[in-house]
């Protein structure tokens, strides 16, 4: 639960910083986790 929440907060921060690059970063992060 807490880990998932942290991931959401990080993704939200990334999207807030760079919406265009946010999608690419999210994909890279998910690939690394998986």
C-alpha positions, 0 to 999 in steps of 0.5 A, spaced: 500 500 500 505 505 502 509 503 496 504 503 491 502 510 494 509 512 493 509 510 486 503 514 485 506 521 488 512 520 484 508 519 477 504 525 479 511 529 480 514 527 474 507 529 470 507 535 473 514 537 472 514 534 464 507 532 462 511 529 455 517 526 458 513 523 464 509 518 460 516 515 457 519 516 464 513 512 467 514 506 462 522 506 464 520 506 471 515 500 470 520 496 466 525 497 471 520 494 477 518 489 472 
